[in-house]
Amino acid sequence: MDNPNTLTLEAHDDKDNGLLKLVKSWENCLTGLEQRFNNVHEFRVALNKFSIAHGFEYTFKTNKSRYVIANCKAEGCPWSVRATRLSTTKLFLIKKMSETHTCGAGKNSSRHPKVSSKLVKFLVKEKLRDAPNAKPREISDGILQDYGFKARYSQVWRGIESAKEKPQVPYEDGYNQLPSLFKQIVENNPGSIATLITREELSFHCLFVSLQASLHGFKNGCRPLLFLDTMTIKSKYQSELLTATALNGNEGIFPLAFAVVDIVNDDNWHWFLMQLKSALSIFQPITFVADRQMGFKKPISMIFKNSHHGYCLRRLTEGLKRDLEGSCTEEALQVIVTHFHDAARASSLDGFRNSIENIRNISPEACEWILQSGPEHWTNSLFQGSRYGHFSSDVAETFYSWVTELPVIPIAKLIETICCKIMELMNTQQSDSSQWSTKLTPAVELKLQQQILKANMLQVPVSLGSTFEVCDSLGAINVVNIDLWDCSCREWQLKGFPCCHAVAVLQQSDRCLYDYCSEYFTIDAFRSTYSKSINPVVTVDMAAVKKKSSVIEVRPPALYYVSGPSKKRKKEYRHKGDFKRPMHCSNCQGAGHNRATCHISS
């Protein structure tokens, strides 16, 4: 396999001396036969630095804890190195090493391979020796200043974590770490909300976290639109993750808040939303996209006044398929689902009614199910909230999917990891937006350009007022009012930027299209979303745990997680007595005789 390269050296003229000094110091990291290293990790780091100094890349033929063979990646180049571990120690010894390359390695000092994340960790560790409390961005700037290449924020952060080398905390002790971790969250990120609830016997009940940078970003740059979802956490105890996620102006996810509870029910969702309302402290109406079941007993509008609950279309579709299973064919069900989605996206009542009538003609039972599911909560033609074209609540799965892939880890470490992931996401988005030069975010800019292409095929008669009639090639007419930002197709109102009809009118009127787009889609709003940074938080080390071992603040929950019904062993049929395989004839395929005794002539 190839060495894991992730960063590229980018030498600058004014940094050449620092870069050459770094490379020069790595030229003799590998000296030849019988050279010793304290462990295999030290050998791999030396090999990586050696390859950078001599300008070649390598692949591992064998990469194990006891035995490593690496070859030059260039085709036909004979260079290789082989090292093994001394029998009863961790020492690593070079047993074989070629002296020459035929690929030209070392002849061009400017041709350097990419720098691996492990080398970044090494440089971070060196920086921490001089400044133990240095922040990730300070270290990244220091590496750029000294060596001439820019290390990513997330990799520097991992390097800091790796340098700590703290031992793993026992799983149950992770709950007792939560108070100190939450104290860190609030102290390192003033304005953040970190709430921990325990039961009478001090057993864990639930927690809520919303970082100040997320709260500020949502209130100052995001649309008032939230997606509520849940997923199961791998745990020794029953644990569920509740999430509230927004969208930034580039249609990317923006984690706002999360909670860990023992079970998903109306009471825990109600508690989560109460915490969220207290954290936001705003009175602006919010549109929520969530599962229909969430609002049965305690509607969201009980907590967020004047809010709107849009039902998750994916969950509705799953329920429709489940309830209609067996009552119609698979092909018919697929057609019903297609019409159902058309009904959800219909911007007019006529379009909605046409789709419903198509479903009724296929299955009256399906039609009745759909009409009873609360269309005012999921179809564009009736829904009063602003979903901006989004119908499913699972937008956060792309961010939180890693949670389900994690092994069972202490809950404090899980919370720390989620905060770290959010921090990395915020810094990445902040960095990316610094390169943008358009008025709108790239995703919305592309959508607007698509509307401009469609507008070229439309006709707009001259009008003296602000209302225009736009005619397409089929003779269909849509009415546009540019003062009210309104079009009879309702796409402008639903999505927040001009539809093709509005674009045609605005272009004819010599109006700037950007002035008629929602402010949430501007780059200024996007940068406001990520204007605040998140300071890292870490779980305490084992030494601190031992010092406080006599103080129990939070115990594990009493309810153990049950993974599912036990699997019953399939009983095998065992024939009593001697088993004799029945005879079959290969000529007539009959039973009880063979080809030799078959009465049918072959």
C-alpha positions as CSV (number, residue, x, y, z in Angstrom):
1,M,0.0,0.0,0.0
2,D,1.1,3.6,-0.5
3,N,2.4,5.8,2.3
4,P,-0.6,8.0,3.5
5,N,0.3,11.4,2.0
6,T,-2.1,14.2,2.7
7,L,-0.3,17.5,2.6
8,T,1.8,19.1,-0.1
9,L,5.0,21.1,0.5
10,E,4.6,24.5,-1.0
11,A,7.9,26.4,-0.7
12,H,7.9,30.2,-0.9
13,D,10.9,32.2,-1.9
14,D,11.1,33.8,1.5
15,K,10.9,30.5,3.2
16,D,13.4,28.6,1.1
17,N,16.0,28.7,3.8
18,G,13.7,27.2,6.4
19,L,12.5,24.5,4.1
20,L,16.0,23.6,2.9
21,K,17.2,23.5,6.5
22,L,14.4,21.1,7.4
23,V,15.0,18.9,4.4
24,K,18.8,18.9,5.0
25,S,18.3,17.7,8.5
26,W,16.4,14.7,7.2
27,E,18.9,13.5,4.7
28,N,20.6,11.1,7.1
29,C,17.6,9.8,8.8
30,L,18.5,6.4,7.3
31,T,22.2,5.7,7.3
32,G,22.3,2.0,6.2
33,L,22.7,-1.5,7.6
34,E,22.5,-2.2,11.3
35,Q,21.0,1.3,12.1
36,R,18.7,1.0,15.1
37,F,15.4,2.6,16.0
38,N,13.6,2.5,19.3
39,N,10.4,1.1,17.7
40,V,8.7,0.5,14.4
41,H,6.9,3.9,14.6
42,E,10.3,5.7,14.8
43,F,11.5,3.8,11.8
44,R,8.5,4.7,9.7
45,V,8.8,8.4,10.6
46,A,12.6,8.3,9.7
47,L,11.7,6.6,6.4
48,N,9.1,9.2,5.6
49,K,11.5,12.1,6.3
50,F,14.3,10.4,4.4
51,S,12.0,10.1,1.3
52,I,11.2,13.8,1.5
53,A,14.9,14.8,1.8
54,H,15.9,12.7,-1.2
55,G,12.8,13.5,-3.3
56,F,11.1,10.1,-3.9
57,E,7.9,8.3,-2.9
58,Y,7.7,4.8,-1.7
59,T,5.2,2.0,-1.1
60,F,5.1,-0.6,1.6
61,K,5.5,-4.2,0.3
62,T,5.2,-5.4,3.9
63,N,4.2,-3.1,6.8
64,K,3.8,-5.0,10.1
65,S,4.8,-4.4,13.7
66,R,7.7,-6.9,13.4
67,Y,8.7,-6.6,9.8
68,V,8.8,-3.7,7.3
69,I,9.8,-3.7,3.6
70,A,9.5,-0.5,1.5
71,N,10.3,0.0,-2.2
72,C,10.8,3.1,-4.3
73,K,7.5,3.9,-6.0
74,A,9.1,4.7,-9.4
75,E,8.7,1.9,-11.9
76,G,11.9,-0.1,-12.4
77,C,13.8,1.7,-9.5
78,P,15.6,-1.0,-7.4
79,W,15.8,1.1,-4.2
80,S,14.4,-0.7,-1.2
81,V,14.9,-1.0,2.6
82,R,14.1,-3.9,4.9
83,A,13.9,-3.6,8.7
84,T,13.0,-6.1,11.4
85,R,12.3,-6.1,15.1
86,L,14.9,-7.6,17.4
87,S,13.4,-10.7,19.0
88,T,12.6,-9.8,22.6
89,T,12.7,-6.0,22.3
90,K,10.9,-3.2,20.5
91,L,14.1,-2.1,18.8
92,F,14.0,-2.0,15.0
93,L,17.1,-2.8,12.9
94,I,17.8,-2.2,9.2
95,K,18.8,-5.5,7.7
96,K,19.0,-4.5,4.0
97,M,19.1,-1.1,2.2
98,S,19.9,-0.2,-1.4
99,E,22.3,2.7,-1.8
100,T,21.2,4.0,-5.2
101,H,18.1,5.1,-7.2
102,T,17.7,4.8,-10.9
103,C,14.7,7.1,-10.9
104,G,16.7,10.3,-10.4
105,A,15.8,10.8,-6.8
106,G,17.9,13.4,-5.0
107,K,19.0,15.2,-8.3
108,N,16.2,17.7,-8.2
109,S,15.9,19.3,-4.7
110,S,12.7,21.0,-5.6
111,R,10.9,17.8,-6.4
112,H,9.4,16.7,-3.0
113,P,6.6,14.3,-2.3
114,K,3.7,15.1,-0.2
115,V,4.0,15.4,3.6
116,S,2.1,12.8,5.6
117,S,-0.1,13.5,8.6
118,K,2.4,11.5,10.8
119,L,5.1,14.0,9.9
120,V,2.8,16.9,10.7
121,K,2.2,15.2,14.1
122,F,6.0,15.1,14.6
123,L,6.4,18.8,13.8
124,V,3.5,19.6,16.1
125,K,5.2,17.7,18.9
126,E,8.4,19.6,18.4
127,K,6.4,22.9,18.5
128,L,4.7,21.8,21.8
129,R,8.0,21.3,23.5
130,D,8.8,25.0,23.1
131,A,5.2,26.2,23.7
132,P,3.1,23.5,25.5
133,N,-0.1,25.7,25.5
134,A,0.1,26.8,21.9
135,K,-3.2,26.8,20.0
136,P,-3.6,24.8,16.7
137,R,-3.7,27.9,14.5
138,E,-0.5,29.2,16.2
139,I,1.3,26.0,15.5
140,S,0.1,25.9,11.9
141,D,1.3,29.4,11.4
142,G,4.7,28.5,13.0
143,I,5.1,25.5,10.7
144,L,4.4,27.8,7.7
145,Q,6.9,30.4,8.9
146,D,9.7,27.9,9.7
147,Y,9.3,25.4,6.9
148,G,7.2,27.0,4.2
149,F,4.2,24.7,4.0
150,K,0.7,25.1,5.3
151,A,-0.6,22.3,7.6
152,R,-4.4,22.0,7.8
153,Y,-6.0,23.0,11.1
154,S,-7.6,19.6,11.6
155,Q,-4.2,17.8,11.2
156,V,-2.5,20.1,13.6
157,W,-5.3,19.4,16.1
158,R,-4.9,15.7,15.7
159,G,-1.2,16.1,16.3
160,I,-1.9,17.9,19.6
161,E,-4.1,15.1,20.6
162,S,-1.6,12.5,19.6
163,A,1.2,14.3,21.6
164,K,-0.8,14.0,24.8
165,E,-0.7,10.2,24.6
166,K,-3.2,9.8,27.4
167,P,-4.4,6.3,28.3
168,Q,-7.9,5.2,27.7
169,V,-10.4,5.8,30.4
170,P,-12.5,2.9,31.6
171,Y,-16.0,2.9,29.9
172,E,-18.0,3.5,33.1
173,D,-15.7,6.3,34.2
174,G,-16.6,8.2,31.1
175,Y,-19.9,9.2,32.7
176,N,-18.1,10.6,35.8
177,Q,-15.9,12.7,33.4
178,L,-18.9,14.6,32.0
179,P,-19.1,17.3,34.7
180,S,-15.5,18.3,34.2
181,L,-15.8,18.1,30.4
182,F,-18.9,20.3,30.4
183,K,-17.1,22.8,32.6
184,Q,-14.3,22.9,30.1
185,I,-16.8,23.4,27.2
186,V,-18.3,26.5,28.9
187,E,-15.0,27.9,30.1
188,N,-13.2,27.5,26.8
189,N,-16.2,28.6,24.7
190,P,-18.1,31.2,26.7
191,G,-21.8,31.4,25.7
192,S,-22.0,27.7,25.0
193,I,-24.7,25.6,26.6
194,A,-23.8,22.2,28.2
195,T,-26.5,20.7,30.4
196,L,-26.3,17.4,32.2
197,I,-29.2,15.8,34.0
198,T,-28.9,12.9,36.4
199,R,-31.5,10.8,38.3
200,E,-31.9,10.7,42.1
201,E,-29.3,8.0,42.5
202,L,-26.8,10.1,40.4
203,S,-27.2,7.8,37.3
204,F,-27.0,9.4,33.9
205,H,-30.3,10.5,32.3
206,C,-29.6,12.9,29.5
207,L,-27.3,15.7,28.2
208,F,-27.5,18.7,25.9
209,V,-24.7,20.6,24.1
210,S,-24.8,23.6,21.8
211,L,-21.5,25.5,21.2
212,Q,-21.5,29.3,21.2
213,A,-20.0,29.4,17.7
214,S,-22.9,27.3,16.4
215,L,-25.6,29.4,18.2
216,H,-24.0,32.6,16.8
217,G,-23.7,31.2,13.3
218,F,-27.3,30.1,13.2
219,K,-28.7,33.4,14.4
220,N,-26.5,35.6,12.2
221,G,-26.3,33.7,8.9
222,C,-28.5,30.6,8.6
223,R,-32.1,30.4,7.4
224,P,-34.7,29.8,10.2
225,L,-34.9,26.2,9.2
226,L,-33.9,23.2,11.4
227,F,-33.8,19.5,10.8
228,L,-34.5,17.1,13.7
229,D,-33.2,13.6,13.6
230,T,-31.9,10.7,15.7
231,M,-29.5,7.8,15.6
232,T,-28.5,5.0,17.9
233,I,-25.1,5.1,19.6
234,K,-23.1,2.0,20.1
235,S,-23.0,1.7,23.9
236,K,-23.1,-0.8,26.8
237,Y,-26.2,1.2,27.8
238,Q,-29.2,2.3,25.8
239,S,-28.2,5.6,24.2
240,E,-29.7,7.7,21.4
241,L,-28.3,10.8,19.8
242,L,-30.8,13.6,19.1
243,T,-29.6,16.3,16.6
244,A,-30.8,19.7,15.5
245,T,-29.1,20.7,12.2
246,A,-29.4,23.8,10.1
247,L,-28.2,24.6,6.5
248,N,-25.6,27.2,5.6
249,G,-26.0,29.5,2.6
250,N,-24.1,27.0,0.4
251,E,-26.6,24.2,1.2
252,G,-24.1,22.6,3.5
253,I,-25.0,21.2,6.9
254,F,-24.5,23.3,10.0
255,P,-24.7,21.4,13.3
256,L,-26.5,23.5,15.9
257,A,-27.1,21.3,18.9
258,F,-27.1,17.6,20.0
259,A,-28.3,15.6,23.0
260,V,-27.8,12.1,24.3
261,V,-30.8,10.4,25.9
262,D,-31.7,6.9,27.0
263,I,-34.7,6.5,24.7
264,V,-36.4,8.4,21.9
265,N,-39.9,9.4,23.0
266,D,-42.0,12.6,23.2
267,D,-40.8,13.5,26.7
268,N,-37.1,13.5,25.7
269,W,-37.8,15.3,22.4
270,H,-39.8,17.9,24.4
271,W,-36.9,18.3,26.8
272,F,-34.4,18.7,23.9
273,L,-36.5,21.4,22.2
274,M,-36.9,23.2,25.5
275,Q,-33.2,23.3,25.9
276,L,-32.8,24.4,22.3
277,K,-35.3,27.3,22.8
278,S,-33.5,28.5,25.9
279,A,-30.2,28.4,24.1
280,L,-31.4,30.3,21.0
281,S,-33.3,33.0,22.9
282,I,-35.0,34.3,19.6
283,F,-38.6,34.9,18.7
284,Q,-38.3,34.5,15.0
285,P,-40.6,31.7,13.6
286,I,-38.6,28.6,12.7
287,T,-39.6,25.9,10.3
288,F,-38.8,22.4,11.5
289,V,-38.4,19.3,9.3
290,A,-38.9,16.2,11.4
291,D,-40.7,12.8,11.7
292,R,-44.5,13.0,11.8
293,Q,-44.5,11.0,15.0
294,M,-42.7,13.7,16.9
295,G,-45.7,16.0,17.1
296,F,-48.5,13.6,18.0
297,K,-48.6,14.2,21.8
298,K,-46.6,17.4,22.2
299,P,-46.6,19.5,19.1
300,I,-43.4,21.6,18.4
301,S,-45.6,24.7,18.2
302,M,-46.2,24.3,22.0
303,I,-42.5,25.2,22.5
304,F,-41.7,27.4,19.5
305,K,-44.6,29.7,19.0
306,N,-45.6,30.4,15.4
307,S,-43.2,27.7,14.2
308,H,-44.1,25.2,11.4
309,H,-43.6,21.4,11.4
310,G,-42.8,20.0,8.0
311,Y,-43.1,16.2,8.0
312,C,-40.1,14.3,6.7
313,L,-41.0,12.9,3.3
314,R,-38.6,10.0,3.5
315,R,-40.2,8.8,6.8
316,L,-43.7,9.2,5.4
317,T,-42.7,7.2,2.3
318,E,-41.4,4.4,4.5
319,G,-44.6,4.4,6.5
320,L,-46.7,4.3,3.3
321,K,-44.8,1.3,1.9
322,R,-45.0,-0.5,5.2
323,D,-48.7,-0.1,5.6
324,L,-49.5,-0.9,2.0
325,E,-47.3,-4.0,1.9
326,G,-49.3,-6.9,0.5
327,S,-52.2,-4.8,-0.7
328,C,-50.7,-3.9,-4.1
329,T,-47.9,-5.1,-6.3
330,E,-44.4,-3.7,-6.0
331,E,-44.7,-2.0,-9.4
332,A,-47.9,-0.3,-8.4
333,L,-46.4,0.8,-5.1
334,Q,-43.5,2.5,-6.9
335,V,-45.9,4.4,-9.2
336,I,-47.9,5.5,-6.1
337,V,-44.7,6.7,-4.4
338,T,-43.8,8.7,-7.5
339,H,-47.2,10.4,-7.5
340,F,-46.9,11.0,-3.7
341,H,-43.6,12.8,-4.2
342,D,-45.1,14.8,-7.0
343,A,-48.0,15.8,-4.7
344,A,-45.4,16.9,-2.1
345,R,-43.5,19.1,-4.5
346,A,-46.6,20.5,-6.2
347,S,-46.6,24.3,-5.7
348,S,-50.3,24.7,-6.6
349,L,-53.5,23.1,-5.4
350,D,-54.3,22.0,-8.9
351,G,-51.0,20.1,-9.2
352,F,-51.6,18.5,-5.8
353,R,-55.1,17.4,-6.6
354,N,-54.0,15.9,-9.9
355,S,-51.4,13.8,-8.2
356,I,-53.8,12.7,-5.5
357,E,-56.4,11.7,-8.2
358,N,-53.7,9.6,-10.0
359,I,-53.1,7.8,-6.7
360,R,-56.8,7.2,-6.2
361,N,-57.1,5.6,-9.6
362,I,-54.4,3.1,-8.6
363,S,-55.3,2.4,-5.0
364,P,-58.1,4.1,-3.1
365,E,-56.6,2.7,0.1
366,A,-53.3,4.4,-0.6
367,C,-55.1,7.7,-1.4
368,E,-57.0,7.5,1.9
369,W,-53.7,6.9,3.8
370,I,-52.0,9.9,2.2
371,L,-55.0,12.2,2.8
372,Q,-55.0,11.2,6.5
373,S,-51.3,11.9,6.9
374,G,-51.7,15.6,7.2
375,P,-51.0,17.1,3.8
376,E,-50.8,20.6,5.3
377,H,-47.5,19.5,6.8
378,W,-45.8,18.1,3.7
379,T,-47.1,19.5,0.4
380,N,-45.8,22.8,-0.9
381,S,-49.3,23.8,-2.0
382,L,-50.6,23.8,1.7
383,F,-47.5,24.1,3.9
384,Q,-47.1,27.5,5.6
385,G,-43.5,27.3,6.6
386,S,-40.3,27.9,4.5
387,R,-38.4,24.7,3.7
388,Y,-36.4,26.1,0.8
389,G,-37.0,23.0,-1.3
390,H,-35.9,20.5,1.4
391,F,-38.3,17.7,2.4
392,S,-36.3,15.1,4.5
393,S,-34.9,15.4,8.0
394,D,-31.9,13.2,7.4
395,V,-29.6,16.0,6.0
396,A,-27.3,15.6,9.1
397,E,-26.6,11.9,8.3
398,T,-23.6,12.9,6.2
399,F,-22.0,14.6,9.2
400,Y,-23.1,12.2,12.0
401,S,-22.8,8.9,10.1
402,W,-19.4,8.3,11.6
403,V,-21.1,8.0,15.1
404,T,-22.7,4.7,14.1
405,E,-19.3,3.4,12.8
406,L,-17.5,4.1,16.1
407,P,-16.6,1.3,18.4
408,V,-18.0,1.4,21.9
409,I,-16.2,4.3,23.6
410,P,-16.7,6.2,26.8
411,I,-19.5,8.8,26.6
412,A,-17.2,11.7,27.5
413,K,-14.9,10.7,24.7
414,L,-17.9,10.6,22.3
415,I,-18.9,14.2,23.3
416,E,-15.3,15.4,22.9
417,T,-15.1,13.8,19.4
418,I,-18.4,15.4,18.3
419,C,-17.1,18.8,19.4
420,C,-13.9,18.2,17.6
421,K,-15.7,17.3,14.4
422,I,-17.8,20.4,14.6
423,M,-14.7,22.5,15.2
424,E,-13.0,21.0,12.1
425,L,-16.1,21.6,10.0
426,M,-16.3,25.2,11.1
427,N,-12.6,25.9,10.3
428,T,-12.8,24.2,6.9
429,Q,-15.9,26.2,5.8
430,Q,-14.3,29.4,7.1
431,S,-11.1,28.7,5.1
432,D,-13.0,27.7,1.9
433,S,-15.2,30.8,1.9
434,S,-12.1,33.0,1.9
435,Q,-11.5,32.0,-1.7
436,W,-14.9,32.9,-3.0
437,S,-15.3,36.0,-5.1
438,T,-19.0,36.0,-6.2
439,K,-21.9,37.7,-4.6
440,L,-23.7,34.4,-3.8
441,T,-22.4,31.1,-2.5
442,P,-21.2,28.7,-5.2
443,A,-24.2,26.3,-4.9
444,V,-26.8,29.0,-5.2
445,E,-24.8,30.8,-7.9
446,L,-25.0,27.6,-10.0
447,K,-28.8,27.3,-9.5
448,L,-29.3,30.9,-10.5
449,Q,-27.3,30.4,-13.7
450,Q,-29.5,27.5,-14.5
451,Q,-32.6,29.7,-14.2
452,I,-30.9,32.3,-16.4
453,L,-30.5,29.7,-19.2
454,K,-34.2,28.8,-18.9
455,A,-35.2,32.5,-19.0
456,N,-33.7,32.8,-22.5
457,M,-36.6,30.9,-23.9
458,L,-39.3,33.0,-22.3
459,Q,-41.2,36.1,-23.6
460,V,-42.0,39.1,-21.5
461,P,-44.5,41.7,-22.9
462,V,-43.8,45.3,-21.9
463,S,-45.4,46.5,-18.7
464,L,-45.5,49.9,-17.1
465,G,-46.0,48.6,-13.5
466,S,-44.3,46.0,-11.3
467,T,-46.5,43.1,-12.5
468,F,-45.6,41.2,-15.7
469,E,-47.0,38.3,-17.6
470,V,-44.3,35.8,-18.7
471,C,-45.1,33.4,-21.6
472,D,-43.3,30.2,-22.3
473,S,-43.0,28.3,-25.6
474,L,-46.1,26.2,-24.9
475,G,-48.2,29.3,-24.3
476,A,-48.4,28.9,-20.5
477,I,-48.5,32.3,-18.7
478,N,-47.0,33.0,-15.2
479,V,-47.5,36.3,-13.5
480,V,-44.5,38.0,-11.8
481,N,-44.6,40.9,-9.3
482,I,-41.0,42.1,-8.8
483,D,-41.9,44.4,-5.9
484,L,-43.5,41.6,-3.9
485,W,-40.8,39.0,-5.0
486,D,-43.7,36.9,-6.2
487,C,-44.4,34.5,-9.1
488,S,-47.5,32.5,-9.7
489,C,-45.3,29.3,-10.1
490,R,-44.3,29.9,-6.5
491,E,-40.7,28.7,-7.0
492,W,-39.3,32.2,-6.1
493,Q,-41.2,32.2,-2.8
494,L,-40.4,28.6,-2.1
495,K,-36.6,28.6,-2.8
496,G,-35.5,32.2,-2.0
497,F,-34.0,33.1,-5.3
498,P,-35.6,34.2,-8.6
499,C,-37.2,31.5,-10.8
500,C,-36.8,31.6,-14.6
501,H,-39.9,33.7,-15.0
502,A,-38.6,36.3,-12.5
503,V,-35.2,36.2,-14.1
504,A,-36.7,37.0,-17.5
505,V,-38.6,40.0,-16.0
506,L,-35.6,41.3,-14.0
507,Q,-33.2,41.1,-17.0
508,Q,-35.7,43.0,-19.2
509,S,-36.1,45.6,-16.5
510,D,-32.3,45.9,-16.2
511,R,-32.5,44.9,-12.5
512,C,-29.6,43.2,-10.7
513,L,-30.6,39.6,-10.0
514,Y,-28.6,39.4,-6.8
515,D,-30.7,42.1,-5.2
516,Y,-33.7,39.8,-5.5
517,C,-32.1,36.8,-3.8
518,S,-32.5,36.0,-0.1
519,E,-29.7,37.4,2.0
520,Y,-29.1,34.0,3.5
521,F,-27.5,33.0,0.2
522,T,-24.9,35.8,0.1
523,I,-21.2,35.2,0.9
524,D,-21.4,37.9,3.6
525,A,-24.1,35.8,5.4
526,F,-22.0,32.7,4.9
527,R,-19.0,34.3,6.5
528,S,-21.1,35.6,9.3
529,T,-22.2,32.0,9.9
530,Y,-18.6,30.9,10.5
531,S,-17.3,34.1,12.0
532,K,-16.8,32.6,15.4
533,S,-14.3,29.8,16.1
534,I,-14.5,26.8,18.5
535,N,-11.8,26.3,21.1
536,P,-10.9,22.6,21.7
537,V,-12.0,20.6,24.7
538,V,-10.5,17.4,25.9
539,T,-11.4,14.7,28.4
540,V,-9.3,14.5,31.6
541,D,-6.4,12.1,31.7
542,M,-6.2,9.0,33.9
543,A,-4.2,10.7,36.6
544,A,-7.0,13.2,37.2
545,V,-9.5,10.4,37.3
546,K,-7.5,8.5,39.9
547,K,-7.2,11.7,42.1
548,K,-11.0,12.1,42.0
549,S,-11.9,8.4,42.1
550,S,-13.5,8.8,45.5
551,V,-15.9,11.4,44.2
552,I,-18.7,10.0,42.1
553,E,-20.8,12.7,40.4
554,V,-22.4,10.7,37.6
555,R,-23.0,7.0,37.5
556,P,-23.8,4.9,34.4
557,P,-27.5,4.6,33.7
558,A,-29.3,1.6,35.2
559,L,-30.9,0.4,32.0
560,Y,-28.7,-1.8,29.9
561,Y,-29.0,-1.7,26.2
562,V,-30.7,-4.7,24.6
563,S,-29.5,-5.2,21.1
564,G,-32.6,-7.2,20.0
565,P,-34.3,-10.5,20.4
566,S,-32.1,-13.5,20.9
567,K,-31.5,-15.6,17.9
568,K,-32.9,-19.1,18.2
569,R,-30.7,-21.8,17.0
570,K,-32.1,-23.5,14.0
571,K,-32.9,-27.1,14.7
572,E,-31.3,-29.5,12.4
573,Y,-33.3,-32.5,11.1
574,R,-31.6,-35.7,11.9
575,H,-32.8,-38.9,10.3
576,K,-33.2,-41.7,12.8
577,G,-31.6,-44.9,11.7
578,D,-29.5,-45.5,8.6
579,F,-30.0,-42.9,5.9
580,K,-30.0,-44.0,2.3
581,R,-30.1,-41.6,-0.6
582,P,-33.0,-42.3,-3.0
583,M,-32.0,-43.6,-6.4
584,H,-32.8,-41.6,-9.5
585,C,-32.6,-42.6,-13.2
586,S,-30.5,-40.4,-15.4
587,N,-32.5,-41.6,-18.4
588,C,-36.1,-40.9,-17.5
589,Q,-35.5,-38.9,-14.3
590,G,-37.7,-41.3,-12.4
591,A,-37.1,-42.4,-8.8
592,G,-36.5,-46.0,-7.5
593,H,-34.2,-47.2,-10.3
594,N,-31.2,-46.3,-12.3
595,R,-30.3,-46.1,-16.0
596,A,-29.3,-49.8,-16.2
597,T,-32.7,-51.0,-15.0
598,C,-34.8,-48.3,-16.8
599,H,-37.7,-49.8,-18.7
600,I,-37.6,-46.9,-21.2
601,S,-35.1,-47.4,-24.0
602,S,-32.4,-44.9,-24.1
